[in-house]
Amino acid sequence: MNQDQLQNNIEPVAEKQKAKGLKKWLKRFGIAGFWFFFIKGLLWIVVFIAGYYGFKLW
C-alpha cells in the first residue's frame, strides 16, 4: 500500500469519531436546554398565579 491509500483509509474513521462526539454534545445541550426552559416556565407559572391571587412572596 502506498501513502495515499493509507491516508484515505484513516480519514473516514476520524470523521466518524468527530461526528459521534458532536452528536453526543448536541444531545447533552438539548437535554440541558429542555430542563432549563421547563423549570423557567414552571417558575413563570408560579409568578403569574401568585400575581393573580395576590400572594405576598416577600
SELO-385870 format. One record per residue: residue in three letters; x, z, y of N, C-alpha, C, O in turn. Coordinates in nm, 3 decimals. Atoms other than C-alpha are relative to their C-alpha. Last residue first. Layout:
% residues N
res=ALA n_X=X n_Z=Z n_Y=Y ca_X=X ca_Z=Z ca_Y=Y c_X=X c_Z=Z c_Y=Y o_X=X o_Z=Z o_Y=Y
...
//
This chain:
% residues 58
res=TRP n_X=-0.102 n_Z=-0.094 n_Y=-0.046 ca_X=-4.171 ca_Z=5.048 ca_Y=3.857 c_X=-0.055 c_Z=0.089 c_Y=0.106 o_X=0.016 o_Z=0.175 o_Y=0.157
res=LEU n_X=-0.113 n_Z=0.002 n_Y=0.093 ca_X=-4.387 ca_Z=4.819 ca_Y=3.642 c_X=0.113 c_Z=0.093 c_Y=0.043 o_X=0.200 o_Z=0.127 o_Y=-0.038
res=LYS n_X=-0.121 n_Z=-0.031 n_Y=-0.077 ca_X=-4.710 ca_Z=4.906 ca_Y=3.818 c_X=0.116 c_Z=0.008 c_Y=-0.098 o_X=0.120 o_Z=0.096 o_Y=-0.184
res=PHE n_X=-0.086 n_Z=-0.107 n_Y=0.049 ca_X=-4.988 ca_Z=4.732 ca_Y=3.630 c_X=0.117 c_Z=0.021 c_Y=0.095 o_X=0.169 o_Z=-0.075 o_Y=0.152
res=GLY n_X=-0.047 n_Z=-0.091 n_Y=-0.105 ca_X=-5.231 ca_Z=4.531 ca_Y=3.839 c_X=0.084 c_Z=0.116 c_Y=-0.051 o_X=0.083 o_Z=0.225 o_Y=0.007
res=TYR n_X=0.064 n_Z=-0.131 n_Y=0.017 ca_X=-5.427 ca_Z=4.369 ca_Y=3.556 c_X=0.050 c_Z=0.105 c_Y=0.098 o_X=-0.003 o_Z=0.216 o_Y=0.101
res=TYR n_X=0.145 n_Z=0.017 n_Y=0.005 ca_X=-5.344 ca_Z=4.016 ca_Y=3.667 c_X=-0.072 c_Z=0.135 c_Y=-0.010 o_X=-0.173 o_Z=0.157 o_Y=0.057
res=GLY n_X=0.051 n_Z=0.033 n_Y=-0.133 ca_X=-4.991 ca_Z=4.098 ca_Y=3.771 c_X=-0.151 c_Z=-0.010 c_Y=0.005 o_X=-0.214 o_Z=0.031 o_Y=0.102
res=ALA n_X=-0.017 n_Z=-0.120 n_Y=-0.081 ca_X=-4.912 ca_Z=4.272 ca_Y=3.442 c_X=-0.052 c_Z=-0.025 c_Y=0.143 o_X=-0.112 o_Z=0.064 o_Y=0.203
res=ILE n_X=0.103 n_Z=-0.094 n_Y=0.043 ca_X=-5.059 ca_Z=3.977 ca_Y=3.254 c_X=0.008 c_Z=0.127 c_Y=0.082 o_X=-0.095 o_Z=0.182 o_Y=0.124
res=PHE n_X=0.130 n_Z=0.047 n_Y=-0.048 ca_X=-4.848 ca_Z=3.736 ca_Y=3.458 c_X=-0.113 c_Z=0.095 c_Y=-0.040 o_X=-0.204 o_Z=0.120 o_Y=0.039
res=VAL n_X=0.006 n_Z=-0.012 n_Y=-0.146 ca_X=-4.529 ca_Z=3.938 ca_Y=3.407 c_X=-0.137 c_Z=-0.044 c_Y=0.053 o_X=-0.195 o_Z=0.023 o_Y=0.138
res=VAL n_X=0.013 n_Z=-0.143 n_Y=-0.033 ca_X=-4.591 ca_Z=3.981 ca_Y=3.034 c_X=-0.012 c_Z=0.018 c_Y=0.151 o_X=-0.094 o_Z=0.097 o_Y=0.198
res=ILE n_X=0.137 n_Z=-0.037 n_Y=0.036 ca_X=-4.648 ca_Z=3.605 ca_Y=2.998 c_X=-0.026 c_Z=0.147 c_Y=0.034 o_X=-0.131 o_Z=0.181 o_Y=0.087
res=TRP n_X=0.087 n_Z=0.050 n_Y=-0.106 ca_X=-4.325 ca_Z=3.544 ca_Y=3.189 c_X=-0.147 c_Z=0.032 c_Y=-0.029 o_X=-0.223 o_Z=0.063 o_Y=0.062
res=LEU n_X=-0.016 n_Z=-0.087 n_Y=-0.116 ca_X=-4.139 ca_Z=3.772 ca_Y=2.946 c_X=-0.088 c_Z=-0.046 c_Y=0.116 o_X=-0.145 o_Z=0.037 o_Y=0.187
res=LEU n_X=0.071 n_Z=-0.125 n_Y=0.027 ca_X=-4.280 ca_Z=3.582 ca_Y=2.650 c_X=0.009 c_Z=0.096 c_Y=0.118 o_X=-0.088 o_Z=0.163 o_Y=0.152
res=GLY n_X=0.143 n_Z=0.026 n_Y=-0.009 ca_X=-4.165 ca_Z=3.253 ca_Y=2.800 c_X=-0.082 c_Z=0.125 c_Y=-0.024 o_X=-0.180 o_Z=0.150 o_Y=0.047
res=LYS n_X=0.029 n_Z=0.016 n_Y=-0.142 ca_X=-3.812 ca_Z=3.385 ca_Y=2.853 c_X=-0.149 c_Z=-0.025 c_Y=0.022 o_X=-0.208 o_Z=0.031 o_Y=0.114
res=ILE n_X=0.000 n_Z=-0.135 n_Y=-0.058 ca_X=-3.807 ca_Z=3.507 ca_Y=2.493 c_X=-0.032 c_Z=-0.007 c_Y=0.148 o_X=-0.106 o_Z=0.076 o_Y=0.200
res=PHE n_X=0.111 n_Z=-0.072 n_Y=0.061 ca_X=-3.907 ca_Z=3.159 ca_Y=2.366 c_X=-0.011 c_Z=0.141 c_Y=0.061 o_X=-0.120 o_Z=0.182 o_Y=0.101
res=PHE n_X=0.123 n_Z=0.039 n_Y=-0.069 ca_X=-3.675 ca_Z=2.986 ca_Y=2.613 c_X=-0.123 c_Z=0.069 c_Y=-0.057 o_X=-0.219 o_Z=0.092 o_Y=0.015
res=PHE n_X=-0.008 n_Z=-0.033 n_Y=-0.142 ca_X=-3.370 ca_Z=3.177 ca_Y=2.491 c_X=-0.131 c_Z=-0.031 c_Y=0.070 o_X=-0.186 o_Z=0.055 o_Y=0.140
res=TRP n_X=0.023 n_Z=-0.145 n_Y=-0.015 ca_X=-3.473 ca_Z=3.163 ca_Y=2.124 c_X=0.004 c_Z=0.041 c_Y=0.147 o_X=-0.073 o_Z=0.127 o_Y=0.189
res=PHE n_X=0.136 n_Z=-0.033 n_Y=0.037 ca_X=-3.510 ca_Z=2.783 ca_Y=2.134 c_X=-0.028 c_Z=0.148 c_Y=0.024 o_X=-0.128 o_Z=0.183 o_Y=0.086
res=GLY n_X=0.088 n_Z=0.043 n_Y=-0.109 ca_X=-3.187 ca_Z=2.738 ca_Y=2.326 c_X=-0.145 c_Z=0.032 c_Y=-0.030 o_X=-0.218 o_Z=0.075 o_Y=0.059
res=ALA n_X=-0.018 n_Z=-0.095 n_Y=-0.110 ca_X=-2.996 ca_Z=2.944 ca_Y=2.069 c_X=-0.091 c_Z=-0.035 c_Y=0.117 o_X=-0.149 o_Z=0.054 o_Y=0.179
res=ILE n_X=0.061 n_Z=-0.127 n_Y=0.043 ca_X=-3.141 ca_Z=2.737 ca_Y=1.783 c_X=0.011 c_Z=0.103 c_Y=0.112 o_X=-0.086 o_Z=0.173 o_Y=0.141
res=GLY n_X=0.145 n_Z=0.020 n_Y=0.009 ca_X=-3.062 ca_Z=2.409 ca_Y=1.958 c_X=-0.072 c_Z=0.129 c_Y=-0.036 o_X=-0.176 o_Z=0.161 o_Y=0.022
res=PHE n_X=0.052 n_Z=-0.002 n_Y=-0.137 ca_X=-2.715 ca_Z=2.525 ca_Y=2.059 c_X=-0.151 c_Z=-0.017 c_Y=0.001 o_X=-0.220 o_Z=0.040 o_Y=0.085
res=ARG n_X=-0.012 n_Z=-0.137 n_Y=-0.052 ca_X=-2.640 ca_Z=2.610 ca_Y=1.695 c_X=-0.057 c_Z=0.011 c_Y=0.141 o_X=-0.130 o_Z=0.105 o_Y=0.172
res=LYS n_X=0.104 n_Z=-0.079 n_Y=0.066 ca_X=-2.777 ca_Z=2.273 ca_Y=1.577 c_X=0.004 c_Z=0.145 c_Y=0.050 o_X=-0.100 o_Z=0.205 o_Y=0.075
res=LEU n_X=0.127 n_Z=0.037 n_Y=-0.062 ca_X=-2.565 ca_Z=2.092 ca_Y=1.833 c_X=-0.115 c_Z=0.080 c_Y=-0.060 o_X=-0.207 o_Z=0.121 o_Y=0.010
res=TRP n_X=0.007 n_Z=-0.066 n_Y=-0.131 ca_X=-2.262 ca_Z=2.289 ca_Y=1.711 c_X=-0.129 c_Z=-0.035 c_Y=0.073 o_X=-0.187 o_Z=0.051 o_Y=0.140
res=LYS n_X=0.012 n_Z=-0.144 n_Y=0.020 ca_X=-2.321 ca_Z=2.190 ca_Y=1.347 c_X=-0.015 c_Z=0.073 c_Y=0.134 o_X=-0.098 o_Z=0.162 o_Y=0.148
res=LYS n_X=0.138 n_Z=-0.023 n_Y=0.043 ca_X=-2.380 ca_Z=1.826 ca_Y=1.439 c_X=-0.027 c_Z=0.149 c_Y=-0.017 o_X=-0.134 o_Z=0.199 o_Y=0.018
res=LEU n_X=0.085 n_Z=0.020 n_Y=-0.117 ca_X=-2.053 ca_Z=1.821 ca_Y=1.631 c_X=-0.145 c_Z=0.028 c_Y=-0.034 o_X=-0.216 o_Z=0.092 o_Y=0.044
res=GLY n_X=-0.021 n_Z=-0.111 n_Y=-0.092 ca_X=-1.864 ca_Z=1.972 ca_Y=1.339 c_X=-0.089 c_Z=-0.011 c_Y=0.121 o_X=-0.144 o_Z=0.090 o_Y=0.167
res=LYS n_X=0.056 n_Z=-0.120 n_Y=0.061 ca_X=-2.014 ca_Z=1.724 ca_Y=1.091 c_X=0.012 c_Z=0.120 c_Y=0.094 o_X=-0.084 o_Z=0.196 o_Y=0.111
res=ALA n_X=0.146 n_Z=0.012 n_Y=-0.011 ca_X=-1.943 ca_Z=1.430 ca_Y=1.322 c_X=-0.067 c_Z=0.123 c_Y=-0.059 o_X=-0.167 o_Z=0.171 o_Y=-0.005
res=LYS n_X=0.035 n_Z=-0.024 n_Y=-0.140 ca_X=-1.580 ca_Z=1.537 ca_Y=1.357 c_X=-0.151 c_Z=-0.001 c_Y=0.018 o_X=-0.206 o_Z=0.082 o_Y=0.090
res=GLN n_X=-0.018 n_Z=-0.144 n_Y=-0.023 ca_X=-1.549 ca_Z=1.561 ca_Y=0.977 c_X=-0.034 c_Z=0.036 c_Y=0.143 o_X=-0.094 o_Z=0.141 o_Y=0.167
res=LYS n_X=0.111 n_Z=-0.070 n_Y=0.066 ca_X=-1.698 ca_Z=1.212 ca_Y=0.937 c_X=0.010 c_Z=0.151 c_Y=0.024 o_X=-0.091 o_Z=0.216 o_Y=0.048
res=GLU n_X=0.120 n_Z=0.020 n_Y=-0.082 ca_X=-1.454 ca_Z=1.073 ca_Y=1.195 c_X=-0.120 c_Z=0.072 c_Y=-0.060 o_X=-0.201 o_Z=0.128 o_Y=0.014
res=ALA n_X=-0.014 n_Z=-0.083 n_Y=-0.118 ca_X=-1.156 ca_Z=1.223 ca_Y=1.010 c_X=-0.124 c_Z=-0.011 c_Y=0.089 o_X=-0.168 o_Z=0.088 o_Y=0.146
res=VAL n_X=0.016 n_Z=-0.138 n_Y=0.043 ca_X=-1.273 ca_Z=1.069 ca_Y=0.683 c_X=0.008 c_Z=0.094 c_Y=0.119 o_X=-0.071 o_Z=0.187 o_Y=0.130
res=PRO n_X=0.143 n_Z=-0.031 n_Y=0.020 ca_X=-1.323 ca_Z=0.730 ca_Y=0.849 c_X=-0.024 c_Z=0.144 c_Y=-0.044 o_X=-0.126 o_Z=0.203 o_Y=-0.007
res=GLU n_X=0.082 n_Z=-0.013 n_Y=-0.121 ca_X=-0.965 ca_Z=0.737 ca_Y=0.984 c_X=-0.148 c_Z=0.031 c_Y=-0.025 o_X=-0.202 o_Z=0.121 o_Y=0.040
res=ILE n_X=-0.001 n_Z=-0.137 n_Y=-0.052 ca_X=-0.771 ca_Z=0.804 ca_Y=0.661 c_X=-0.099 c_Z=0.016 c_Y=0.116 o_X=-0.164 o_Z=0.120 o_Y=0.126
res=ASN n_X=0.064 n_Z=-0.091 n_Y=0.095 ca_X=-0.845 ca_Z=0.486 ca_Y=0.463 c_X=-0.012 c_Z=0.141 c_Y=0.056 o_X=-0.103 o_Z=0.215 o_Y=0.015
res=ASN n_X=0.143 n_Z=0.031 n_Y=0.008 ca_X=-0.774 ca_Z=0.256 ca_Y=0.756 c_X=-0.072 c_Z=0.094 c_Y=-0.096 o_X=-0.190 o_Z=0.124 o_Y=-0.075
res=GLN n_X=0.064 n_Z=-0.046 n_Y=-0.124 ca_X=-0.438 ca_Z=0.425 ca_Y=0.820 c_X=-0.151 c_Z=-0.024 c_Y=-0.004 o_X=-0.228 o_Z=0.061 o_Y=0.040
res=LEU n_X=0.004 n_Z=-0.147 n_Y=0.001 ca_X=-0.329 ca_Z=0.380 ca_Y=0.460 c_X=-0.075 c_Z=0.053 c_Y=0.121 o_X=-0.159 o_Z=0.142 o_Y=0.109
res=GLN n_X=0.100 n_Z=-0.040 n_Y=0.098 ca_X=-0.423 ca_Z=0.012 ca_Y=0.462 c_X=-0.014 c_Z=0.151 c_Y=-0.007 o_X=-0.125 o_Z=0.203 o_Y=-0.017
res=ASP n_X=0.133 n_Z=0.035 n_Y=-0.053 ca_X=-0.234 ca_Z=-0.047 ca_Y=0.784 c_X=-0.111 c_Z=0.042 c_Y=-0.096 o_X=-0.214 o_Z=0.095 o_Y=-0.054
res=GLN n_X=0.045 n_Z=-0.099 n_Y=-0.099 ca_X=0.073 ca_Z=0.143 ca_Y=0.659 c_X=-0.140 c_Z=-0.029 c_Y=0.053 o_X=-0.217 o_Z=0.065 o_Y=0.075
res=ASN n_X=-0.076 n_Z=-0.002 n_Y=-0.123 ca_X=0.123 ca_Z=-0.074 ca_Y=0.347 c_X=-0.064 c_Z=0.099 c_Y=0.099 o_X=-0.168 o_Z=0.158 o_Y=0.068
res=MET n_X=0.084 n_Z=0.000 n_Y=-0.120 ca_X=0.000 ca_Z=0.000 ca_Y=0.000 c_X=0.088 c_Z=0.000 c_Y=0.125 o_X=0.191 o_Z=0.068 o_Y=0.130
//
